[in-house]
Amino acid sequence: MAEPLFLKRAPTDPVGRILYGTSRLVALAGGLVLVAMTVMTLVSIAGRALFSTPLPGDYELVQVGSAIAVAAFLPLTQMRGGHVIVDFFTVNARPALRAGFDALGAALVGLCGGVFAWRLAVGAISLKEANDQTTILGLPTWIPVAAMAPCFALLAAAGIYTAWRHWSARDGGGDGTLALPGSDR
C-alpha cells in the first residue's frame, strides 16, 4: 500500500494555517458534542436502570449530535489526508500522475462539500419556515441542519486547498510526498 501523500504536519502557508486551525477548532467542537452525547446517554441509561425514567428524547439528541459531529470532523480529515484512498491501480504510477489524481479527488471533495453546504443552508431555511420539529422534544430541526452547513463549507474550502496543494506537487514531489510551502521537505 502506498504511503499517504498528504500532510505529515500542519501547513505553514497562511491559507493552510488558517484552514488547518479552523478545521481543528471545528473538530474539537465536534468532539465536545460527542462527549456531551456520551454523558447524556450514560445519564439516560442510569435513569432507566435505577429509576425507570430515561431521559426523554435521548434518541433524538443522539441522532442530531451524531450528524453534527460527523460533519465537524470532515474538514480536518481532508486537511490531514485521512480519507480512504483506493490506490490499487495507481500504486506503481509516476508521482506526478498520482498527485494529479489526488488533486482531482480533492477537488471533487471540495465541490461536493460546497453543494452540501448550499443545500443544507437552503434546507435549514425551508425547515425553519415550515416550523419542523422533532417528535418527542419538539426541537426545531433547522438548528442542527444550519449547524452542519458551515462544516461543509469548511470542507469545501479544505478540498479546494488540498486540490491546489496536490496539483502544485505534480512537478516537485519525485518521491510521491507532498512538499508543503515553507517546509524543509
Long-range contacts (C-beta under 8 A, 24 or more apart in sequence): 1-87, 1-91, 2-87, 2-90, 2-91, 2-98, 2-176, 3-176, 3-177, 4-81, 4-85, 5-81, 5-85, 5-98, 5-99, 5-102, 5-166, 5-169, 5-173, 5-176, 5-177, 5-178, 6-80, 6-81, 6-102, 6-162, 6-165, 6-166, 6-178, 7-79, 7-80, 7-81, 7-178, 7-180, 8-177, 9-180, 9-183, 11-79, 11-165, 11-180, 11-181, 12-180, 12-181, 12-182, 12-183, 13-180, 13-181, 13-182, 15-161, 16-79, 16-161, 16-165, 16-180, 16-181, 19-75, 19-79, 19-154, 19-157, 19-158, 19-161, 20-76, 20-79, 22-75, 22-154, 23-75, 23-76, 23-78, 23-79, 23-154, 23-158, 24-76, 26-72, 26-75, 26-76, 26-150, 26-151, 26-154, 27-72, 27-73, 27-75, 27-76, 29-72, 30-68, 30-69, 30-70, 30-71, 30-72, 30-73, 30-151, 31-69, 31-72, 33-65, 33-68, 33-69, 33-72, 34-65, 34-69, 36-65, 37-61, 37-62, 37-65, 37-66, 37-69, 56-136, 56-137, 57-134, 57-136, 57-137, 57-139, 59-136, 60-134, 60-135, 60-136, 60-137, 60-139, 61-137, 61-139, 64-134, 64-139, 64-144, 67-144, 67-148, 68-144, 68-147, 68-148, 68-151, 71-147, 71-148, 71-151, 71-152, 71-155, 72-151, 74-113, 74-151, 74-152, 74-155, 75-151, 75-154, 75-155, 75-157, 75-158, 76-158, 78-106, 78-109, 78-155, 78-158, 78-159, 78-162, 79-158, 79-161, 79-162, 81-162, 83-109, 95-169, 95-173, 95-174, 95-175, 95-176, 96-170, 96-171, 98-176, 99-166, 99-167, 99-169, 99-170, 99-173, 99-176, 99-178, 100-166, 100-167, 100-170, 102-166, 103-163, 103-164, 103-166, 103-167, 103-170, 104-163, 105-163, 106-159, 106-160, 106-162, 106-163, 106-166, 107-159, 107-160, 107-163, 108-159, 109-155, 109-158, 109-159, 109-162, 109-163, 110-155, 110-156, 110-157, 110-158, 110-159, 110-160, 110-161, 110-162, 110-163, 111-156, 111-159, 112-156, 112-159, 113-152, 113-153, 113-154, 113-155, 113-156, 113-157, 113-158, 113-159, 114-152, 114-153, 114-156, 116-152, 116-155, 117-149, 117-150, 117-151, 117-152, 117-153, 117-155, 117-156, 120-145, 120-146, 120-148, 120-149, 120-152, 121-146, 121-149, 124-149
